[in-house]
């Protein structure tokens, strides 16, 4: 499942989620963000029901980006039980992303 989150609803949609959440910090002008988006979509489909993918536009939602020290994009930040548990920065190949999701969704 893929959702869009904002500074206003981040806590409700991400921190209170009962399943792990992958937050994609991105911006429309970011080339690597556009390159990794279809890979994120593929991996999200593979882990349907075990992972929520949340897209957060850093230009429109700077407070959340600052709170989690997002310095470069794309940043993929995994949350489990309301806490950040893993972070990937920059373009990611599919096997790397799959491995990270497997780590976060197991137990």
PyMOL commands that set and color helices and strands:
alter all, ss='L'
color gray80, all
select helices_A, chain A and resi 10-15+31-46+62-67+94-105
alter helices_A, ss='H'
color red, helices_A
select strands_A, chain A and resi 2-4+20-26+51-57+75-80+83-89
alter strands_A, ss='S'
color yellow, strands_A
deselect
rebuild
show_as cartoon
